[in-house]
């Protein structure tokens, strides 16, 4: 994982290989295969629009490619909340990148940067940023680059552990689309590490996950990374909860059974 930012060197970041996602002081071009392919006459460009975005770091206004709310079509859902889409994949467009200063974040977090974090971005991101022109349509490789830019920004600005964890989880999902099992598992482990820290130190909900949904996700990430005993324990806590929703308890029960079989 020391070279996870190696593909950002062309953007000006050639001295970030030794960065760690979580520091000790923090402690407490291929598309989805689909069974129902879209009709050929669908123009993907009609499913996107250019949203005007204001950068809170450099105050520059730019446009960000954004998927229309009605455009995504769900094909299936994985057990770690990854949604598989056909026609167009909104995950590809989830990160906004300021073309002027290089500030990058998932769109839900983009305007939430705090005042003390601005100088971190200006001093450690903007001074190295070379920028690039992205095509009008994004794919898995472009999404990975943009998520890594968001992760680099999150590390530099000392963002919440949950923010870094969610970026890592979505990076794992992008590698899953590419059938890159090695990188998928590495980023699942990094996501797990961050969500464990967030569970201990941050209030719920976290990215829409209540406490028991987060516990389920932690258990499922343990399972997917081969730690079946830990996975079974976390999932079991959800199953035996008296206040967790029945839906999440049912999912936890199914995944716990898989853990038991693997053990």
Secondary structure, 3 states (H helix, E strand, C coil): CCCCCHHHHHHCCCCCCCCCCCCHHHCCCCCCCCCCCCCCCCCHHHHEEEEEEECCCCCCEEEEEEECCCCCEEEEECCCCCEEEECCCHHHHCEEECCCCCCEEEHHHHCCCCHHHHHHHHHHHHCCCCCCCCCCCCCHHHHHHHHHHHHHHHHHCCCCHHHHHHHHHHHHHHHHHCCCHHHHHHHHHHHHHHHHHHHHHCCCCECCECHHHHHHHHHHHHHHCCCHHHHHHHHHHHHCCCCCCHHHHHHHHHHHHHHHHHC
